[in-house]
Amino acid sequence: MIRFEDLIYHPKKVVQTVCECAGGQLNHGKFKYVTDSAKKGEGAHGKDRTGYTEALSRYGRKAGRTTGMEDADLDYAKKHLDHHLMGLFGYLYHDEI
């Protein structure tokens, strides 16, 4: 399993590891960091156009991880997400942060 934040913080290393696990190798010359927002054009959902650096700043801190979530969302997550997996991935519930 691969955590999303590992792809965000260490994309090249994660992709290289996945390639090697599958019997291939990363083509370092073709690896490209995409730093602009993935949302393009008026048809894209949502109004925010967050790029890579802004996303790291916003979501890479404990304070930003639950922004936009209501208490009911957080309570549901604590009740229904597997506690063992949460621990394996190093995740904390909102009331533990």
Backbone bond lengths (Angstrom), bond angles and torsions (degrees), N, CA, C in turn:
res aa  C-N    CA-C-N  psi(-1)  N-CA   C-N-CA  omega(-1)  CA-C   N-CA-C  phi
1 M - - - 1.444 - - 1.525 108.89 -
2 I 1.296 115.55 149.28 1.463 121.54 -179.89 1.523 108.31 -125.06
3 R 1.317 116.02 127.69 1.452 119.61 176.70 1.522 109.32 -78.82
4 F 1.326 115.74 141.66 1.458 121.31 179.92 1.520 111.17 -57.56
5 E 1.329 116.67 -43.11 1.462 118.97 -177.24 1.523 112.13 -66.00
6 D 1.336 117.96 -25.86 1.461 119.47 175.42 1.524 110.38 -67.98
7 L 1.324 116.68 -35.34 1.469 120.24 174.65 1.525 110.83 -67.68
8 I 1.321 116.66 -34.85 1.464 120.56 -179.79 1.534 110.72 -70.61
9 Y 1.326 117.10 -47.51 1.467 120.66 -173.61 1.525 113.72 -85.30
10 H 1.322 117.68 -29.19 1.474 121.17 -176.36 1.535 110.96 -136.79
11 P 1.329 117.30 55.22 1.466 119.28 -172.30 1.527 114.42 -60.08
12 K 1.303 117.81 -44.45 1.465 119.94 -175.98 1.525 110.91 -65.83
13 K 1.316 117.00 -43.70 1.467 121.19 -179.77 1.532 110.68 -64.59
14 V 1.326 117.29 -42.12 1.464 120.67 -179.56 1.525 110.65 -65.62
15 V 1.327 116.89 -46.43 1.463 120.57 179.72 1.524 110.33 -63.31
16 Q 1.318 117.26 -40.04 1.462 120.64 178.08 1.529 110.37 -61.85
17 T 1.317 117.09 -44.24 1.468 121.51 179.79 1.529 111.03 -62.88
18 V 1.331 116.71 -42.42 1.468 120.70 178.61 1.526 110.41 -64.15
19 C 1.318 116.92 -43.93 1.469 120.70 178.44 1.526 110.88 -58.60
20 E 1.324 116.79 -47.22 1.464 120.88 -178.83 1.524 111.08 -65.97
21 C 1.323 117.46 -36.82 1.465 121.18 178.32 1.528 110.71 -62.77
22 A 1.330 116.04 -33.70 1.461 121.02 -179.04 1.527 112.34 -88.17
23 G 1.336 117.18 4.36 1.459 120.64 177.55 1.512 114.38 90.91
24 G 1.316 117.32 8.20 1.463 120.56 179.87 1.509 110.76 -110.84
25 Q 1.313 114.55 -164.28 1.460 119.88 174.98 1.514 108.90 -147.91
26 L 1.318 114.45 150.27 1.453 121.85 -179.01 1.523 109.86 -73.39
27 N 1.309 116.25 133.80 1.461 121.61 173.12 1.526 106.83 -87.33
28 H 1.325 116.80 94.46 1.463 121.93 -173.77 1.527 112.49 -59.15
29 G 1.308 117.26 -30.69 1.457 120.45 -179.41 1.512 113.92 -70.48
30 K 1.331 117.13 -18.95 1.456 120.46 -178.53 1.520 112.97 -107.03
31 F 1.331 117.86 -2.85 1.468 120.50 178.99 1.518 108.51 -71.83
32 K 1.335 116.31 130.06 1.457 120.38 -176.37 1.521 109.87 -136.08
33 Y 1.316 116.32 128.61 1.458 121.94 173.54 1.529 108.04 -79.01
34 V 1.304 117.04 128.95 1.464 121.33 175.35 1.521 106.21 -98.77
35 T 1.314 116.57 113.08 1.463 120.33 -175.05 1.524 113.75 -103.39
36 D 1.324 117.16 -15.30 1.459 120.22 177.75 1.527 109.45 -82.10
37 S 1.309 115.89 165.41 1.454 121.08 177.43 1.517 110.35 -62.56
38 A 1.327 116.03 143.46 1.461 121.03 176.51 1.519 110.91 -78.35
39 K 1.313 116.72 -15.85 1.470 121.29 179.41 1.520 108.40 -81.28
40 K 1.305 115.54 118.90 1.459 120.63 -177.97 1.526 109.84 -125.54
41 G 1.313 117.09 140.11 1.451 122.39 173.56 1.519 113.90 76.67
42 E 1.304 115.46 173.53 1.462 121.25 -177.04 1.513 112.47 -74.06
43 G 1.311 118.67 -20.19 1.461 121.83 -178.97 1.519 113.37 -78.06
44 A 1.321 117.64 -9.60 1.463 120.96 -178.64 1.523 109.71 -70.34
45 H 1.322 115.80 140.33 1.469 118.87 -179.36 1.523 110.65 -73.22
46 G 1.316 115.37 152.38 1.459 120.83 178.36 1.513 112.39 78.33
47 K 1.311 115.56 159.08 1.460 119.93 -178.81 1.522 113.12 -98.28
48 D 1.337 116.75 -22.40 1.464 120.18 -178.10 1.523 110.91 -78.39
49 R 1.307 115.72 139.49 1.455 122.89 175.92 1.528 107.20 -120.84
50 T 1.325 115.52 78.90 1.459 121.27 -174.28 1.521 110.61 -87.50
51 G 1.316 115.95 126.05 1.447 121.54 175.64 1.523 110.53 -88.60
52 Y 1.303 116.81 179.41 1.458 123.64 -174.93 1.532 112.42 -59.23
53 T 1.319 117.28 -50.44 1.459 120.87 -176.96 1.520 111.31 -65.02
54 E 1.318 116.85 -43.77 1.463 120.33 179.16 1.530 110.80 -65.33
55 A 1.319 117.15 -38.25 1.465 120.56 178.42 1.524 111.18 -64.15
56 L 1.323 117.42 -41.21 1.465 120.63 176.65 1.521 110.88 -60.93
57 S 1.316 115.72 -42.61 1.455 120.62 -179.43 1.527 111.50 -67.61
58 R 1.314 116.24 -41.28 1.463 120.45 -176.04 1.519 112.32 -76.73
59 Y 1.330 118.01 -48.05 1.463 121.62 -172.00 1.523 113.92 -101.12
60 G 1.315 117.38 -7.49 1.449 120.76 -178.48 1.522 113.72 -84.94
61 R 1.323 116.33 5.88 1.464 120.85 177.43 1.526 109.08 -117.27
62 K 1.304 116.44 152.89 1.459 120.43 179.20 1.523 111.73 -56.81
63 A 1.318 117.18 -38.22 1.462 121.21 -176.88 1.530 112.46 -63.99
64 G 1.315 118.06 -28.20 1.459 120.45 -176.14 1.515 114.99 -93.32
65 R 1.306 117.71 -8.65 1.468 120.42 -172.71 1.515 114.04 -68.79
66 T 1.317 117.30 -26.52 1.466 119.28 -178.37 1.523 111.86 -115.57
67 T 1.321 117.32 11.94 1.452 121.02 178.43 1.526 109.76 -58.12
68 G 1.305 115.79 132.16 1.461 121.06 179.07 1.514 113.94 88.86
69 M 1.316 117.16 -6.37 1.464 120.23 177.95 1.524 109.40 -94.50
70 E 1.310 115.66 143.53 1.460 120.88 176.96 1.522 109.42 -93.53
71 D 1.327 116.07 163.79 1.464 120.53 179.65 1.526 111.48 -54.91
72 A 1.332 117.00 -38.16 1.470 120.63 179.63 1.527 111.10 -62.93
73 D 1.337 117.38 -37.45 1.475 121.57 177.64 1.517 110.26 -63.27
74 L 1.316 115.62 -47.23 1.462 121.20 -177.32 1.524 111.39 -67.18
75 D 1.327 116.56 -39.40 1.467 120.39 177.37 1.528 110.98 -65.54
76 Y 1.326 116.83 -40.20 1.462 121.45 177.77 1.532 109.96 -61.28
77 A 1.331 116.29 -44.53 1.464 120.33 -179.94 1.521 110.72 -60.41
78 K 1.310 116.72 -44.30 1.462 119.33 -178.52 1.524 111.17 -65.18
79 K 1.306 116.40 -34.79 1.465 120.54 -178.27 1.525 112.18 -75.99
80 H 1.325 117.70 -35.23 1.469 120.59 -169.37 1.529 115.93 -108.68
81 L 1.321 118.38 -20.35 1.462 118.76 178.48 1.523 109.83 -77.87
82 D 1.300 116.38 140.77 1.458 122.13 -177.39 1.534 110.45 -64.54
83 H 1.324 115.83 117.79 1.466 120.85 -176.50 1.532 112.03 -63.37
84 H 1.319 116.56 -35.95 1.469 120.17 179.34 1.530 110.88 -64.71
85 L 1.335 116.60 -47.22 1.469 120.10 178.50 1.520 111.69 -63.99
86 M 1.315 116.86 -39.59 1.469 119.72 177.61 1.528 110.01 -56.82
87 G 1.331 116.64 -43.23 1.452 120.64 178.99 1.519 112.61 -67.05
88 L 1.342 116.67 -41.52 1.466 120.33 179.32 1.526 111.95 -60.55
89 F 1.325 115.67 -38.03 1.460 119.82 -178.98 1.529 112.86 -84.79
90 G 1.327 116.59 -4.64 1.459 119.84 178.63 1.509 113.63 78.89
91 Y 1.336 117.63 24.04 1.444 121.78 -179.55 1.526 111.11 -92.79
92 L 1.317 115.73 145.75 1.449 121.71 174.88 1.523 109.12 -112.42
93 Y 1.307 116.54 151.13 1.455 120.79 173.45 1.525 108.42 -78.73
94 H 1.318 116.15 160.56 1.464 121.27 -173.04 1.522 112.84 -57.04
95 D 1.310 118.17 -33.60 1.466 119.43 -178.29 1.530 112.36 -84.29
96 E 1.321 117.38 0.64 1.467 122.37 177.75 1.533 111.55 -103.53
97 I 1.322 116.07 -10.27 1.479 121.34 -176.41 1.512 109.82 -77.66
